[in-house]
């Protein structure tokens, strides 16, 4: 499934989408950056509430397919600018992490 | 950049005051290694180890210097700081152990995975630390 199809099916807000056709390969949920850094896999969709710019550094270094920010956690201009600069896919939803993961597990 | 002993050498200042720019060295390292033509897995391992090291220097040591030495068969990273040093290295190497303060944890750091990740993503890691003087961590990724 592509990032674009996922955003469509789950009604996710497209904060910034650099690669709409990027294929999603599995998912990972977590808010502790180094924990995610040690365990998430390239291509994963990352479900989190963290919205500081270091979130994007983790996604970029791991080559994640997209980030889903949950609970409509506030996204500053710095974050969306950085997503655009790094060419990352940044999505947002009102769902909490459990709800987002449950929805993802039905699709992936 | 200079060529010495058949290796390419790069050096980066890590700003201890700025969390937003933390990770700049690893982004540059990623770019350099990609340009040289290393495989994606090697680039990922080096840049993750470098990122964790940088973050550690910002959280614990007020910044430092990150150096990269690129050889034909290996990539070596040397991270030097003049922070407080690590009191108990074996404890610091345990997953989940962290001395990061609350304000750092609120940014999503302090999982106690920094040093374990650096070890996990490299082939060799040597920690040279002295209380009150600082820490030098040397990591090697074989190509």
gemmi code that builds the backbone of each chain (N, CA, C; Angstrom):
import gemmi

chains = {
    "A": [
        ("UNK", (0.839, -1.197, 0.000), (0.000, 0.000, 0.000), (0.880, 1.255, 0.000)),
        ("UNK", (0.473, 2.252, -0.758), (1.266, 3.480, -0.819), (0.831, 4.458, 0.281)),
        ("UNK", (1.665, 5.451, 0.497), (1.374, 6.478, 1.502), (0.079, 7.214, 1.132)),
        ("UNK", (-0.060, 7.490, -0.140), (-1.254, 8.187, -0.607), (-2.523, 7.367, -0.353)),
        ("UNK", (-2.470, 6.072, -0.662), (-3.639, 5.192, -0.445), (-3.978, 5.110, 1.033)),
        ("UNK", (-2.924, 5.038, 1.866), (-3.152, 4.964, 3.315), (-3.834, 6.244, 3.820)),
        ("UNK", (-3.323, 7.381, 3.367), (-3.895, 8.661, 3.791), (-5.363, 8.746, 3.370)),
        ("UNK", (-5.642, 8.243, 2.186), (-7.018, 8.249, 1.651), (-7.924, 7.366, 2.505)),
        ("UNK", (-7.485, 6.132, 2.733), (-8.325, 5.156, 3.445), (-8.584, 5.553, 4.894)),
        ("UNK", (-7.586, 6.141, 5.551), (-7.761, 6.481, 6.971), (-8.137, 7.949, 7.174)),
        ("UNK", (-8.291, 8.664, 6.085), (-8.658, 10.083, 6.191), (-7.618, 10.901, 6.936)),
        ("UNK", (-6.341, 10.639, 6.622), (-5.258, 11.343, 7.334), (-4.993, 12.708, 6.708)),
        ("UNK", (-4.651, 13.646, 7.562), (-4.269, 14.965, 7.071), (-2.870, 14.872, 6.474)),
        ("UNK", (-2.711, 15.398, 5.255), (-1.385, 15.371, 4.616), (-0.663, 16.667, 4.988)),
        ("UNK", (0.123, 16.626, 6.030), (0.856, 17.828, 6.460), (1.912, 18.171, 5.418)),
        ("UNK", (2.678, 17.176, 5.030), (3.591, 17.308, 3.894), (3.821, 15.917, 3.317)),
        ("UNK", (3.609, 15.786, 2.028), (3.825, 14.487, 1.388), (4.794, 14.665, 0.229)),
        ("UNK", (6.015, 14.166, 0.429), (7.057, 14.313, -0.598), (6.985, 13.178, -1.610)),
        ("UNK", (6.656, 11.983, -1.096), (6.635, 10.798, -1.967), (5.310, 10.059, -1.793)),
        ("UNK", (4.261, 10.495, -2.464), (2.940, 9.874, -2.274), (2.898, 8.402, -2.667)),
        ("UNK", (3.772, 7.996, -3.597), (3.735, 6.608, -4.072), (4.701, 5.690, -3.322)),
        ("UNK", (5.290, 6.195, -2.266), (6.204, 5.361, -1.466), (5.410, 4.192, -0.857)),
        ("UNK", (5.945, 2.992, -1.000), (5.276, 1.797, -0.474), (5.524, 1.689, 1.040)),
        ("UNK", (4.470, 1.387, 1.776), (4.589, 1.203, 3.223), (4.883, -0.263, 3.514)),
        ("UNK", (5.987, -0.484, 4.210), (6.351, -1.860, 4.564), (6.307, -2.009, 6.081)),
        ("UNK", (5.147, -2.374, 6.599), (5.000, -2.569, 8.036), (4.918, -1.252, 8.789)),
        ("UNK", (4.756, -1.365, 10.093), (4.599, -0.153, 10.902), (5.283, -0.338, 12.250)),
        ("UNK", (5.549, 0.802, 12.903), (6.149, 0.778, 14.229), (5.565, 1.930, 15.038)),
        ("UNK", (5.261, 1.678, 16.309), (4.708, 2.741, 17.154), (5.627, 2.987, 18.341)),
        ("UNK", (5.849, 4.265, 18.678), (6.667, 4.580, 19.848), (7.010, 6.054, 19.898)),
        ("UNK", (7.317, 6.519, 21.108), (7.592, 7.949, 21.282), (9.008, 8.236, 21.769)),
        ("UNK", (9.724, 7.207, 22.190), (11.101, 7.430, 22.635), (12.021, 7.265, 21.424)),
        ("UNK", (12.653, 8.359, 21.041), (13.331, 8.408, 19.744), (14.420, 7.345, 19.572)),
        ("UNK", (15.254, 7.178, 20.589), (16.337, 6.206, 20.433), (15.810, 4.774, 20.451)),
        ("UNK", (14.697, 4.589, 21.134), (14.069, 3.252, 21.141), (13.610, 2.924, 19.718)),
        ("UNK", (12.970, 3.885, 19.105), (12.497, 3.716, 17.726), (13.699, 3.544, 16.801)),
        ("UNK", (14.734, 4.346, 17.048), (15.943, 4.283, 16.224), (16.547, 2.885, 16.225)),
        ("UNK", (16.481, 2.221, 17.359), (17.087, 0.894, 17.470), (16.218, -0.219, 16.917)),
        ("UNK", (14.925, 0.053, 16.682), (14.021, -1.054, 16.368), (13.189, -0.924, 15.097)),
        ("UNK", (12.823, 0.286, 14.712), (11.999, 0.433, 13.505), (12.822, 0.035, 12.277)),
        ("UNK", (12.117, -0.409, 11.246), (12.788, -0.902, 10.035), (12.541, 0.052, 8.857)),
        ("UNK", (13.482, 0.091, 7.906), (13.277, 0.933, 6.719), (11.939, 0.602, 6.051)),
        ("UNK", (11.235, 1.611, 5.623), (9.946, 1.405, 4.958), (8.763, 1.399, 5.908)),
        ("UNK", (9.035, 1.282, 7.221), (7.948, 1.289, 8.207), (7.204, 2.620, 8.184)),
        ("UNK", (5.924, 2.541, 8.528), (5.129, 3.721, 8.841), (5.259, 3.897, 10.356)),
        ("UNK", (5.597, 5.087, 10.813), (5.863, 5.313, 12.245), (4.706, 6.084, 12.874)),
        ("UNK", (4.136, 5.474, 13.905), (3.018, 6.082, 14.615), (3.530, 6.685, 15.918)),
        ("UNK", (3.319, 7.986, 16.097), (3.880, 8.651, 17.279), (3.107, 9.930, 17.617)),
        ("UNK", (3.373, 10.466, 18.789), (2.824, 11.788, 19.133), (3.929, 12.847, 19.183)),
        ("UNK", (5.192, 12.417, 18.980), (6.306, 13.357, 19.095), (6.380, 14.272, 17.872)),
        ("UNK", (6.480, 15.569, 18.114), (6.494, 16.497, 16.979), (7.656, 17.481, 17.027)),
        ("UNK", (8.775, 17.125, 17.668), (9.922, 18.029, 17.540), (10.747, 17.597, 16.325)),
        ("UNK", (11.632, 18.458, 15.874), (12.328, 18.191, 14.610), (13.204, 16.936, 14.648)),
        ("UNK", (13.567, 16.524, 15.849), (14.393, 15.307, 15.932), (13.615, 14.071, 15.481)),
        ("UNK", (12.277, 14.138, 15.551), (11.435, 13.063, 15.035), (11.768, 12.832, 13.555)),
        ("UNK", (11.942, 13.940, 12.835), (12.215, 13.830, 11.401), (13.618, 13.296, 11.133)),
        ("UNK", (14.556, 13.635, 12.026), (15.914, 13.105, 11.860), (15.882, 11.580, 11.957)),
        ("UNK", (15.116, 11.066, 12.921), (15.002, 9.608, 13.089), (14.377, 8.992, 11.838)),
        ("UNK", (13.287, 9.591, 11.357), (12.597, 9.055, 10.175), (13.509, 9.073, 8.951)),
        ("UNK", (14.293, 10.144, 8.843), (15.188, 10.269, 7.700), (16.331, 9.254, 7.767)),
        ("UNK", (16.939, 9.128, 8.950), (18.073, 8.211, 9.084), (17.647, 6.763, 8.858)),
        ("UNK", (16.421, 6.422, 9.290), (15.954, 5.042, 9.140), (15.274, 4.792, 7.796)),
        ("UNK", (15.094, 5.854, 7.017), (14.395, 5.759, 5.735), (12.982, 5.177, 5.916)),
        ("UNK", (12.237, 5.759, 6.857), (10.850, 5.325, 7.086), (9.964, 5.852, 5.958)),
        ("UNK", (8.867, 5.124, 5.696), (8.012, 5.530, 4.566), (7.154, 6.739, 4.913)),
        ("UNK", (6.703, 6.823, 6.156), (5.921, 7.997, 6.569), (5.825, 8.055, 8.093)),
        ("UNK", (5.426, 9.217, 8.579), (5.169, 9.389, 10.011), (3.697, 9.747, 10.144)),
        ("UNK", (2.997, 9.065, 11.064), (1.622, 9.478, 11.379), (1.642, 10.093, 12.777)),
        ("UNK", (1.384, 11.389, 12.853), (1.303, 12.089, 14.129), (-0.122, 11.920, 14.656)),
        ("UNK", (-0.228, 11.376, 15.879), (-1.549, 11.071, 16.440), (-2.090, 12.180, 17.335)),
        ("UNK", (-3.370, 12.040, 17.639), (-4.093, 12.932, 18.562), (-3.967, 14.401, 18.161)),
        ("UNK", (-3.853, 14.610, 16.858), (-3.707, 15.982, 16.324), (-2.669, 16.789, 17.104)),
        ("UNK", (-1.609, 16.085, 17.510), (-0.513, 16.730, 18.219), (-0.012, 17.925, 17.391)),
        ("UNK", (0.258, 19.034, 18.091), (0.566, 20.270, 17.378), (1.850, 20.178, 16.552)),
        ("UNK", (1.756, 20.621, 15.329), (2.904, 20.604, 14.423), (3.292, 22.037, 14.096)),
        ("UNK", (4.490, 22.443, 14.513), (4.946, 23.804, 14.248), (5.454, 23.948, 12.820)),
        ("UNK", (5.635, 25.199, 12.407), (6.126, 25.466, 11.052), (7.503, 24.846, 10.849)),
        ("UNK", (8.283, 24.822, 11.941), (9.639, 24.264, 11.858), (9.599, 22.801, 11.397)),
        ("UNK", (8.615, 22.063, 11.932), (8.518, 20.640, 11.604), (8.078, 20.440, 10.155)),
        ("UNK", (7.049, 21.154, 9.728), (6.588, 20.960, 8.350), (7.636, 21.455, 7.355)),
        ("UNK", (8.363, 22.521, 7.714), (9.457, 22.986, 6.840), (10.552, 21.924, 6.736)),
        ("UNK", (10.857, 21.321, 7.890), (11.911, 20.302, 7.894), (11.479, 19.070, 7.102)),
        ("UNK", (10.197, 18.721, 7.167), (9.689, 17.570, 6.391), (9.874, 17.846, 4.909)),
        ("UNK", (9.616, 19.077, 4.529), (9.767, 19.437, 3.123), (11.241, 19.418, 2.725)),
        ("UNK", (12.113, 19.943, 3.611), (13.551, 19.968, 3.306), (14.138, 18.564, 3.206)),
        ("UNK", (13.653, 17.658, 4.049), (14.205, 16.300, 4.060), (13.454, 15.376, 3.099)),
        ("UNK", (12.376, 15.865, 2.500), (11.615, 15.032, 1.561), (10.901, 13.879, 2.236)),
        ("UNK", (10.298, 14.162, 3.401), (9.621, 13.100, 4.157), (8.106, 13.196, 4.035)),
        ("UNK", (7.436, 12.086, 4.331), (5.977, 12.057, 4.316), (5.457, 12.209, 5.733)),
        ("UNK", (4.761, 13.311, 5.987), (4.280, 13.612, 7.330), (2.753, 13.718, 7.307)),
        ("UNK", (2.108, 12.822, 8.068), (0.646, 12.763, 8.096), (0.167, 12.997, 9.517)),
        ("UNK", (-1.113, 13.353, 9.664), (-1.630, 13.580, 11.011), (-3.068, 13.086, 11.115)),
        ("UNK", (-3.428, 12.658, 12.339), (-4.776, 12.154, 12.582), (-5.235, 12.530, 13.989)),
        ("UNK", (-6.545, 12.525, 14.193), (-7.092, 12.737, 15.530), (-7.080, 11.457, 16.355)),
        ("UNK", (-6.868, 10.310, 15.700), (-6.853, 9.023, 16.417), (-5.699, 8.976, 17.413)),
        ("UNK", (-5.875, 8.259, 18.508), (-4.733, 8.038, 19.384), (-3.883, 6.905, 18.812)),
        ("UNK", (-2.769, 6.618, 19.448), (-1.847, 5.647, 18.858), (-2.472, 4.255, 18.763)),
        ("UNK", (-3.247, 3.880, 19.786), (-3.893, 2.563, 19.750), (-4.864, 2.480, 18.576)),
        ("UNK", (-5.691, 3.504, 18.439), (-6.680, 3.496, 17.351), (-5.992, 3.494, 15.985)),
        ("UNK", (-4.938, 4.280, 15.857), (-4.217, 4.338, 14.578), (-3.583, 2.984, 14.256)),
        ("UNK", (-2.995, 2.345, 15.264), (-2.362, 1.036, 15.041), (-3.419, -0.020, 14.685)),
        ("UNK", (-4.562, 0.026, 15.371), (-5.636, -0.934, 15.080), (-6.112, -0.751, 13.639)),
        ("UNK", (-6.256, 0.502, 13.218), (-6.692, 0.778, 11.839), (-5.631, 0.302, 10.838)),
        ("UNK", (-4.367, 0.561, 11.170), (-3.270, 0.145, 10.289), (-3.215, -1.380, 10.141)),
        ("UNK", (-3.451, -2.063, 11.259), (-3.320, -3.525, 11.223), (-4.398, -4.160, 10.327)),
        ("UNK", (-5.487, -3.455, 10.113), (-6.522, -3.981, 9.212), (-6.136, -3.760, 7.750)),
        ("UNK", (-5.215, -2.841, 7.520), (-4.873, -2.488, 6.138), (-3.538, -3.065, 5.665)),
        ("UNK", (-2.594, -3.224, 6.583), (-1.243, -3.652, 6.159), (-1.102, -5.163, 6.222)),
    ],
    "B": [
        ("UNK", (38.320, 18.912, 4.563), (38.646, 17.535, 4.175), (40.124, 17.428, 3.816)),
        ("UNK", (40.783, 16.379, 4.248), (42.169, 16.180, 3.853), (42.430, 14.685, 3.714)),
        ("UNK", (43.422, 14.350, 2.903), (43.748, 12.936, 2.731), (44.993, 12.616, 3.535)),
        ("UNK", (44.865, 11.721, 4.504), (45.993, 11.338, 5.342), (45.968, 9.828, 5.523)),
        ("UNK", (47.126, 9.217, 5.386), (47.227, 7.779, 5.588), (46.125, 7.014, 4.852)),
        ("UNK", (45.943, 7.386, 3.612), (44.972, 6.730, 2.752), (43.569, 6.732, 3.319)),
        ("UNK", (43.236, 7.794, 4.022), (41.842, 7.900, 4.447), (41.369, 9.340, 4.293)),
        ("UNK", (40.065, 9.474, 4.113), (39.471, 10.808, 4.034), (39.059, 11.208, 5.436)),
        ("UNK", (39.345, 12.431, 5.814), (39.057, 12.887, 7.166), (38.105, 14.080, 7.148)),
        ("UNK", (37.103, 14.010, 7.999), (36.141, 15.108, 8.111), (35.939, 15.413, 9.595)),
        ("UNK", (35.682, 16.672, 9.896), (35.483, 17.048, 11.289), (34.270, 17.975, 11.415)),
        ("UNK", (33.465, 17.750, 12.442), (32.255, 18.547, 12.643), (32.182, 19.027, 14.086)),
        ("UNK", (31.827, 20.298, 14.252), (31.581, 20.829, 15.600), (30.152, 20.470, 15.972)),
        ("UNK", (29.932, 19.935, 17.179), (28.577, 19.665, 17.639), (28.204, 20.723, 18.669)),
        ("UNK", (27.212, 21.527, 18.319), (26.784, 22.644, 19.160), (25.984, 22.127, 20.357)),
        ("UNK", (26.504, 22.376, 21.548), (25.858, 21.846, 22.747), (24.619, 22.601, 23.180)),
        ("UNK", (24.377, 23.741, 22.572), (23.251, 24.571, 23.009), (21.988, 24.314, 22.209)),
        ("UNK", (22.143, 23.641, 21.091), (21.050, 23.649, 20.124), (20.524, 22.252, 19.802)),
        ("UNK", (19.353, 21.950, 20.339), (18.750, 20.652, 20.083), (18.203, 20.537, 18.683)),
        ("UNK", (17.826, 21.688, 18.142), (17.226, 21.674, 16.809), (18.249, 21.276, 15.763)),
        ("UNK", (19.472, 21.758, 15.939), (20.479, 21.425, 14.929), (21.213, 20.133, 15.270)),
        ("UNK", (20.924, 19.538, 16.429), (21.553, 18.259, 16.762), (21.189, 17.270, 15.665)),
        ("UNK", (22.155, 16.582, 15.165), (21.915, 15.671, 14.054), (22.477, 16.207, 12.749)),
        ("UNK", (22.967, 17.445, 12.779), (23.522, 18.040, 11.558), (24.725, 17.259, 11.039)),
        ("UNK", (25.599, 16.845, 11.961), (26.796, 16.108, 11.536), (26.393, 14.799, 10.869)),
        ("UNK", (25.409, 14.119, 11.464), (25.026, 12.827, 10.876), (24.379, 13.010, 9.507)),
        ("UNK", (23.648, 14.101, 9.332), (23.059, 14.377, 8.021), (24.171, 14.617, 6.998)),
        ("UNK", (25.196, 15.376, 7.405), (26.315, 15.635, 6.490), (27.102, 14.366, 6.192)),
        ("UNK", (27.279, 13.539, 7.227), (27.997, 12.278, 7.046), (27.252, 11.392, 6.049)),
        ("UNK", (25.950, 11.357, 6.210), (25.116, 10.556, 5.305), (25.326, 11.013, 3.855)),
        ("UNK", (25.346, 12.326, 3.683), (25.518, 12.916, 2.352), (26.895, 12.557, 1.766)),
        ("UNK", (27.926, 12.694, 2.611), (29.300, 12.402, 2.161), (29.433, 10.942, 1.730)),
        ("UNK", (28.905, 10.041, 2.581), (29.065, 8.610, 2.284), (28.267, 8.216, 1.037)),
        ("UNK", (27.123, 8.866, 0.860), (26.311, 8.585, -0.321), (27.059, 9.025, -1.577)),
        ("UNK", (27.713, 10.192, -1.471), (28.450, 10.720, -2.622), (29.629, 9.816, -2.969)),
        ("UNK", (30.286, 9.278, -1.935), (31.425, 8.381, -2.195), (30.934, 7.088, -2.834)),
        ("UNK", (29.702, 6.699, -2.481), (29.129, 5.523, -3.128), (29.026, 4.289, -2.242)),
        ("UNK", (28.998, 4.486, -0.926), (28.820, 3.335, -0.029), (27.403, 2.787, -0.148)),
        ("UNK", (27.226, 1.521, 0.249), (25.898, 0.910, 0.142), (24.970, 1.484, 1.222)),
        ("UNK", (23.662, 1.467, 0.963), (22.696, 2.089, 1.879), (22.756, 1.550, 3.307)),
        ("UNK", (23.013, 0.252, 3.475), (23.042, -0.336, 4.815), (24.214, 0.241, 5.631)),
        ("UNK", (25.377, 0.347, 4.998), (26.551, 0.928, 5.672), (26.273, 2.381, 6.039)),
        ("UNK", (25.698, 3.119, 5.110), (25.393, 4.530, 5.357), (24.430, 4.661, 6.527)),
        ("UNK", (23.424, 3.791, 6.556), (22.440, 3.834, 7.642), (23.115, 3.568, 8.988)),
        ("UNK", (23.948, 2.545, 9.041), (24.593, 2.185, 10.310), (25.474, 3.333, 10.814)),
        ("UNK", (26.259, 3.907, 9.921), (27.164, 4.991, 10.328), (26.371, 6.217, 10.765)),
        ("UNK", (25.358, 6.576, 9.992), (24.660, 7.828, 10.317), (23.829, 7.698, 11.584)),
        ("UNK", (23.281, 6.507, 11.856), (22.537, 6.317, 13.112), (23.484, 6.387, 14.313)),
        ("UNK", (24.621, 5.708, 14.207), (25.587, 5.725, 15.315), (26.073, 7.157, 15.562)),
        ("UNK", (26.306, 7.870, 14.479), (26.763, 9.259, 14.594), (25.677, 10.126, 15.233)),
        ("UNK", (24.442, 9.920, 14.837), (23.321, 10.711, 15.376), (23.192, 10.493, 16.888)),
        ("UNK", (23.209, 9.239, 17.303), (23.084, 8.934, 18.737), (24.245, 9.560, 19.519)),
        ("UNK", (25.443, 9.504, 18.928), (26.607, 10.096, 19.587), (26.470, 11.600, 19.719)),
        ("UNK", (25.996, 12.216, 18.658), (25.788, 13.671, 18.679), (24.785, 14.059, 19.753)),
        ("UNK", (23.668, 13.336, 19.777), (22.618, 13.639, 20.751), (23.175, 13.497, 22.169)),
        ("UNK", (23.951, 12.448, 22.388), (24.562, 12.263, 23.710), (25.450, 13.445, 24.083)),
        ("UNK", (26.219, 13.933, 23.123), (27.120, 15.065, 23.417), (26.320, 16.316, 23.751)),
        ("UNK", (25.168, 16.490, 23.080), (24.334, 17.664, 23.361), (23.672, 17.534, 24.731)),
        ("UNK", (23.126, 16.342, 25.015), (22.401, 16.152, 26.287), (23.353, 16.227, 27.484)),
        ("UNK", (24.480, 15.546, 27.369), (25.301, 15.325, 28.557), (26.574, 16.154, 28.652)),
        ("UNK", (27.071, 16.652, 27.529), (28.433, 17.192, 27.574), (28.584, 18.609, 27.041)),
        ("UNK", (27.470, 19.256, 26.689), (27.577, 20.616, 26.163), (28.262, 20.669, 24.803)),
        ("UNK", (28.097, 19.612, 24.033), (28.661, 19.587, 22.682), (30.029, 18.936, 22.627)),
        ("UNK", (30.661, 19.024, 21.469), (31.962, 18.395, 21.291), (32.349, 18.383, 19.827)),
        ("UNK", (33.219, 17.443, 19.491), (33.687, 17.339, 18.108), (33.444, 15.922, 17.601)),
        ("UNK", (32.893, 15.834, 16.403), (32.675, 14.533, 15.769), (33.602, 14.440, 14.562)),
        ("UNK", (34.390, 13.390, 14.508), (35.296, 13.211, 13.368), (34.955, 11.935, 12.622)),
        ("UNK", (35.175, 11.985, 11.329), (34.875, 10.833, 10.471), (36.127, 10.496, 9.673)),
        ("UNK", (36.509, 9.239, 9.698), (37.663, 8.779, 8.921), (37.170, 7.680, 7.985)),
        ("UNK", (37.298, 7.943, 6.707), (36.777, 6.983, 5.725), (37.935, 6.242, 5.069)),
        ("UNK", (38.033, 4.966, 5.339), (39.038, 4.108, 4.716), (38.348, 3.277, 3.633)),
        ("UNK", (39.165, 2.556, 2.887), (38.595, 1.715, 1.837), (37.739, 0.599, 2.427)),
        ("UNK", (38.189, 0.053, 3.554), (37.509, -1.130, 4.096), (36.776, -0.873, 5.414)),
        ("UNK", (36.803, 0.346, 5.906), (36.110, 0.631, 7.164), (35.839, 2.124, 7.308)),
        ("UNK", (34.861, 2.434, 8.138), (34.559, 3.836, 8.450), (34.686, 3.990, 9.964)),
        ("UNK", (35.474, 4.963, 10.387), (35.707, 5.173, 11.818), (35.137, 6.533, 12.228)),
        ("UNK", (34.394, 6.533, 13.345), (33.865, 7.781, 13.901), (34.499, 7.998, 15.265)),
        ("UNK", (34.936, 9.222, 15.503), (35.524, 9.541, 16.807), (34.782, 10.741, 17.377)),
        ("UNK", (34.143, 10.531, 18.521), (33.360, 11.592, 19.148), (34.055, 12.007, 20.435)),
        ("UNK", (34.437, 13.271, 20.499), (35.198, 13.751, 21.660), (34.456, 14.872, 22.361)),
        ("UNK", (34.282, 14.748, 23.674), (33.675, 15.852, 24.424), (34.455, 16.107, 25.704)),
        ("UNK", (34.170, 17.254, 26.306), (34.810, 17.605, 27.575), (33.744, 17.737, 28.651)),
        ("UNK", (32.789, 16.812, 28.616), (31.689, 16.781, 29.581), (32.109, 16.124, 30.887)),
        ("UNK", (31.137, 15.679, 31.671), (31.428, 15.165, 33.012), (32.029, 13.758, 33.032)),
        ("UNK", (32.030, 13.070, 31.879), (32.502, 11.687, 31.870), (31.390, 10.730, 32.286)),
        ("UNK", (31.603, 9.446, 32.048), (30.586, 8.432, 32.375), (31.047, 7.689, 33.628)),
        ("UNK", (30.229, 7.768, 34.686), (30.645, 7.203, 35.980), (30.732, 5.675, 35.936)),
        ("UNK", (29.765, 5.044, 35.301), (29.743, 3.581, 35.254), (29.385, 3.152, 33.832)),
        ("UNK", (30.405, 2.796, 33.065), (30.191, 2.509, 31.641), (29.282, 1.291, 31.442)),
        ("UNK", (29.470, 0.257, 32.257), (28.645, -0.936, 32.034), (27.172, -0.649, 32.331)),
        ("UNK", (26.928, 0.216, 33.301), (25.545, 0.618, 33.595), (24.988, 1.451, 32.433)),
        ("UNK", (25.809, 2.365, 31.935), (25.374, 3.225, 30.825), (25.093, 2.417, 29.560)),
        ("UNK", (25.744, 1.253, 29.452), (25.538, 0.408, 28.268), (24.261, -0.418, 28.357)),
        ("UNK", (23.643, -0.456, 29.547), (22.408, -1.245, 29.685), (21.237, -0.532, 29.031)),
        ("UNK", (20.476, -1.282, 28.246), (19.303, -0.693, 27.603), (18.338, -0.203, 28.667)),
        ("UNK", (17.896, 1.024, 28.537), (16.907, 1.564, 29.464), (17.491, 2.407, 30.573)),
        ("UNK", (18.819, 2.326, 30.780), (19.427, 3.159, 31.814), (19.716, 4.537, 31.232)),
        ("UNK", (19.255, 5.573, 31.910), (19.465, 6.932, 31.412), (19.621, 7.909, 32.555)),
        ("UNK", (20.480, 8.897, 32.362), (20.605, 9.977, 33.347), (20.083, 11.287, 32.759)),
        ("UNK", (19.373, 11.193, 31.622), (18.858, 12.415, 30.986), (17.810, 13.075, 31.880)),
        ("UNK", (17.865, 14.410, 32.000), (16.882, 15.118, 32.834), (15.482, 15.152, 32.197)),
        ("UNK", (14.480, 15.527, 32.990), (13.087, 15.501, 32.542), (12.827, 16.348, 31.303)),
        ("UNK", (13.470, 17.539, 31.228), (13.193, 18.388, 30.065), (13.667, 17.737, 28.774)),
        ("UNK", (14.688, 16.900, 28.878), (15.199, 16.175, 27.712), (14.250, 15.028, 27.369)),
        ("UNK", (13.732, 14.374, 28.412), (12.805, 13.258, 28.190), (11.533, 13.730, 27.486)),
        ("UNK", (11.129, 14.950, 27.805), (9.906, 15.457, 27.186), (10.075, 15.658, 25.682)),
        ("UNK", (11.328, 15.709, 25.225), (11.585, 15.819, 23.783), (11.656, 14.438, 23.117)),
        ("UNK", (11.472, 13.390, 23.914), (11.491, 12.049, 23.336), (12.835, 11.359, 23.459)),
        ("UNK", (13.775, 12.026, 24.164), (15.074, 11.397, 24.399), (15.075, 10.742, 25.780)),
        ("UNK", (16.222, 10.190, 26.157), (16.327, 9.607, 27.491), (15.726, 8.221, 27.595)),
        ("UNK", (15.667, 7.502, 26.475), (15.145, 6.127, 26.510), (16.197, 5.174, 27.065)),
        ("UNK", (17.421, 5.666, 27.202), (18.490, 4.782, 27.662), (18.927, 3.830, 26.559)),
        ("UNK", (18.813, 4.284, 25.318), (19.143, 3.428, 24.168), (20.268, 4.004, 23.319)),
        ("UNK", (20.781, 5.166, 23.705), (21.788, 5.821, 22.876), (23.043, 4.985, 22.704)),
        ("UNK", (23.723, 4.703, 23.812), (24.958, 3.899, 23.717), (24.678, 2.488, 23.193)),
        ("UNK", (23.605, 1.800, 23.686), (23.311, 0.471, 23.120), (23.091, 0.514, 21.605)),
        ("UNK", (22.424, 1.556, 21.107), (22.227, 1.670, 19.653), (23.552, 1.873, 18.933)),
        ("UNK", (24.429, 2.678, 19.541), (25.732, 2.918, 18.909), (26.502, 1.602, 18.792)),
        ("UNK", (26.399, 0.785, 19.810), (27.073, -0.522, 19.774), (26.398, -1.446, 18.759)),
        ("UNK", (25.073, -1.418, 18.778), (24.287, -2.296, 17.905), (24.574, -2.042, 16.425)),
        ("UNK", (24.735, -0.769, 16.064), (24.873, -0.432, 14.641), (26.324, -0.377, 14.166)),
        ("UNK", (27.276, -0.650, 15.057), (28.679, -0.621, 14.628), (29.332, -1.976, 14.902)),
        ("UNK", (30.536, -2.190, 14.323), (31.235, -3.456, 14.533), (32.132, -3.392, 15.756)),
        ("UNK", (32.564, -2.178, 16.090), (33.433, -2.040, 17.263), (33.191, -0.684, 17.909)),
        ("UNK", (33.120, -0.684, 19.238), (32.964, 0.600, 19.923), (33.866, 0.611, 21.152)),
        ("UNK", (34.676, 1.660, 21.266), (35.582, 1.791, 22.409), (35.254, 3.091, 23.140)),
        ("UNK", (35.010, 2.983, 24.451), (34.694, 4.177, 25.242), (35.870, 4.496, 26.145)),
        ("UNK", (36.375, 5.705, 25.993), (37.479, 6.155, 26.837), (36.950, 7.361, 27.618)),
        ("UNK", (36.736, 7.172, 28.914), (36.099, 8.250, 29.671), (36.799, 8.484, 30.999)),
        ("UNK", (36.799, 9.741, 31.414), (37.424, 10.079, 32.691), (36.520, 11.093, 33.381)),
        ("UNK", (36.124, 10.788, 34.603), (35.217, 11.681, 35.328), (35.808, 13.076, 35.448)),
        ("UNK", (34.993, 14.064, 35.124), (35.416, 15.451, 35.224), (36.246, 15.934, 34.044)),
        ("UNK", (36.621, 15.039, 33.153), (37.467, 15.447, 32.020), (36.817, 15.286, 30.657)),
        ("UNK", (36.026, 14.228, 30.538), (35.348, 14.055, 29.254), (35.371, 12.621, 28.750)),
        ("UNK", (34.839, 12.478, 27.556), (34.674, 11.144, 26.981), (35.056, 11.168, 25.510)),
        ("UNK", (35.739, 10.105, 25.095), (35.995, 9.909, 23.662), (35.462, 8.526, 23.294)),
        ("UNK", (34.588, 8.506, 22.303), (34.034, 7.235, 21.837), (34.480, 7.027, 20.396)),
        ("UNK", (35.083, 5.868, 20.158), (35.528, 5.538, 18.808), (34.733, 4.344, 18.304)),
        ("UNK", (34.096, 4.522, 17.177), (33.258, 3.454, 16.614), (33.734, 3.112, 15.210)),
        ("UNK", (33.705, 1.837, 14.892), (34.140, 1.391, 13.571), (33.036, 0.581, 12.900)),
        ("UNK", (32.786, 0.899, 11.659), (31.873, 0.090, 10.838), (32.711, -0.478, 9.699)),
        ("UNK", (32.798, -1.805, 9.634), (33.548, -2.441, 8.553), (32.726, -2.428, 7.266)),
        ("UNK", (33.418, -2.206, 6.172), (32.697, -2.132, 4.894), (32.821, -3.466, 4.168)),
    ],
}
model = gemmi.Model(1)
for chain_id, residues in chains.items():
    chain = gemmi.Chain(chain_id)
    for i, (resn, *xyz) in enumerate(residues, 1):
        res = gemmi.Residue()
        res.name, res.seqid = resn, gemmi.SeqId(i, " ")
        for name, pos in zip(("N", "CA", "C"), xyz):
            atom = gemmi.Atom()
            atom.name, atom.element = name, gemmi.Element(name[0])
            atom.pos, atom.b_iso = gemmi.Position(*pos), 0.0
            res.add_atom(atom)
        chain.add_residue(res)
    model.add_chain(chain)
structure = gemmi.Structure()
structure.add_model(model)
structure.setup_entities()
